[in-house]
Amino acid sequence: MFERGYVAARSGHSRGSTVDLTLYHLATGELAPMGGGHDLMDAVSRHGAQGITPTEAPNRRHLRSVMAAAGFGSYECEWWHYTLDGEPHPDTYFDFPITCSNGSGMTPALRGTRQTDRGRGTY
């Protein structure tokens, strides 16, 4: 998987600048058909892949255009994967537990560690 470009030893996800997402229909809550499914490590997951339907292709293009307008770049191997352009911590890999705050959402724990290309530190 590493050689094929689907799994990274270090990822923008752990830098806090990359998201995996899809589209859904507000009226129904149903996921929009995107072709290939999320986290499918196959050629059909690429942007511009052959073999997806006439409904799935425009959905992918729409997601890509919305994310580009919001300042995110796409990853060619995965239609769902976007990284913030000019990410604020390109050399830092965060490693800390995530805890739930009053059941209202996710917030970082009070203490964690971060790893940069120069080593680990605690904050």
Rosetta blueprint (number, residue, H / E / L):
1 M L
2 F L
3 E L
4 R L
5 G L
6 Y L
7 V L
8 A L
9 A L
10 R L
11 S L
12 G H
13 H H
14 S H
15 R H
16 G L
17 S L
18 T E
19 V E
20 D E
21 L L
22 T L
23 L L
24 Y E
25 H L
26 L L
27 A L
28 T L
29 G L
30 E L
31 L E
32 A L
33 P L
34 M L
35 G L
36 G L
37 G L
38 H L
39 D L
40 L L
41 M L
42 D L
43 A H
44 V H
45 S H
46 R L
47 H L
48 G L
49 A L
50 Q L
51 G L
52 I L
53 T L
54 P L
55 T L
56 E H
57 A H
58 P H
59 N H
60 R H
61 R H
62 H H
63 L H
64 R H
65 S H
66 V H
67 M H
68 A H
69 A H
70 A L
71 G L
72 F E
73 G E
74 S E
75 Y E
76 E L
77 C L
78 E E
79 W E
80 W E
81 H E
82 Y E
83 T E
84 L E
85 D L
86 G L
87 E L
88 P L
89 H L
90 P L
91 D L
92 T E
93 Y E
94 F E
95 D E
96 F L
97 P L
98 I E
99 T E
100 C E
101 S L
102 N L
103 G L
104 S L
105 G L
106 M E
107 T E
108 P E
109 A L
110 L L
111 R L
112 G L
113 T E
114 R E
115 Q E
116 T E
117 D L
118 R L
119 G E
120 R E
121 G E
122 T E
123 Y L
